[in-house]
Amino acid sequence: STWTGQLTGATSGNPWVTVQARAAIPLKTAFGSGYKITKTLTPIEPRQPGRWSRGDLVRVRLTIEAQSDMTWVVVSDPIPAGASHIGTGLGGDSAIARQGEKREGWAWLAFEERAFEAYRAYLEYLPKVTITLEYTGRLNQSGRFQLPTTRVEALYSPEMFGELPNASLEVLP
């Protein structure tokens, strides 16, 4: 649709306006406006090769390609309901299962959050480079999971973002 209107200011300066429209429609392909995301899931000692089973460990690799230098960027990647992160620091957590996790590229990681619904990495500074972040999780629940998009966004420049739709994930009992 088209909007027609008049913008006037209370001062003698030149007024300006930013208009943004958002729609709740499912994302079918990757979309980037400043960031490109690639995601890879790798099984670690799966119970059944070629299939996900309850109790399997999964290594998630996120590759982010930045188109320009930016401060305060957040990477948010959802995990299936009932899954848990390996490496939270709680008792009984397996340090061996996290061996082999990699971080590649040059960025200033300020904080990593391993919440029950997602993995988040807060980057204080992300230059125009390609970086890789990896984390490990355990699939504790069987079922078919529809996950929201993986998203990278510059916190103070929301027009700089990238989204990647996640395929449904089936975990067998």
BELURTA-V252283 format. One record per residue. RES is the residue in one small letter. OMEGA is omega in radians with two decimals (NA if undefined). Layout:
{{RES	OMEGA} {RES	OMEGA}}
This chain:
{{s	-3.09} {t	3.10} {w	3.07} {t	-3.13} {g	-3.14} {q	3.14} {l	3.11} {t	-3.12} {g	3.13} {a	-3.13} {t	-3.13} {s	-3.14} {g	3.12} {n	3.13} {p	3.07} {w	-3.11} {v	3.02} {t	3.13} {v	3.14} {q	3.10} {a	3.10} {r	3.12} {a	3.14} {a	3.08} {i	-3.12} {p	3.10} {l	-3.09} {k	3.14} {t	3.14} {a	3.12} {f	-3.13} {g	3.02} {s	-3.10} {g	3.14} {y	3.05} {k	-3.09} {i	2.99} {t	-3.11} {k	3.11} {t	3.05} {l	3.14} {t	3.10} {p	3.05} {i	-3.09} {e	-3.12} {p	3.09} {r	3.11} {q	-3.14} {p	3.11} {g	3.14} {r	3.05} {w	3.11} {s	3.09} {r	-3.12} {g	3.13} {d	3.01} {l	3.14} {v	3.04} {r	-3.14} {v	3.14} {r	3.10} {l	3.08} {t	-3.10} {i	3.10} {e	-3.13} {a	-3.13} {q	3.10} {s	3.09} {d	-3.14} {m	3.04} {t	3.10} {w	3.12} {v	3.11} {v	3.06} {v	-3.13} {s	-3.11} {d	-3.10} {p	3.04} {i	-3.13} {p	3.09} {a	3.12} {g	3.11} {a	3.12} {s	3.11} {h	2.99} {i	3.13} {g	3.12} {t	-3.13} {g	3.13} {l	3.12} {g	-3.12} {g	3.13} {d	-3.05} {s	3.06} {a	-3.14} {i	-3.12} {a	-3.14} {r	-3.14} {q	3.13} {g	3.05} {e	-3.08} {k	2.92} {r	-3.13} {e	3.13} {g	-3.05} {w	3.09} {a	3.10} {w	3.12} {l	-3.12} {a	-3.05} {f	3.06} {e	3.14} {e	3.10} {r	-3.10} {a	-3.10} {f	-3.09} {e	-3.07} {a	2.94} {y	3.09} {r	3.05} {a	3.12} {y	-3.09} {l	3.13} {e	3.12} {y	3.09} {l	3.12} {p	3.13} {k	-3.13} {v	2.99} {t	3.11} {i	3.08} {t	3.06} {l	3.09} {e	3.00} {y	-3.07} {t	3.11} {g	3.09} {r	3.11} {l	-3.03} {n	-3.03} {q	3.07} {s	3.13} {g	3.09} {r	-3.02} {f	3.03} {q	-3.06} {l	3.02} {p	-3.08} {t	2.94} {t	-3.01} {r	2.98} {v	-3.10} {e	2.99} {a	-3.00} {l	-3.09} {y	3.02} {s	-3.03} {p	3.06} {e	3.08} {m	-3.13} {f	3.03} {g	3.12} {e	3.13} {l	3.10} {p	3.11} {n	3.08} {a	3.09} {s	-3.07} {l	3.12} {e	3.13} {v	-3.13} {l	3.13} {p	NA}}
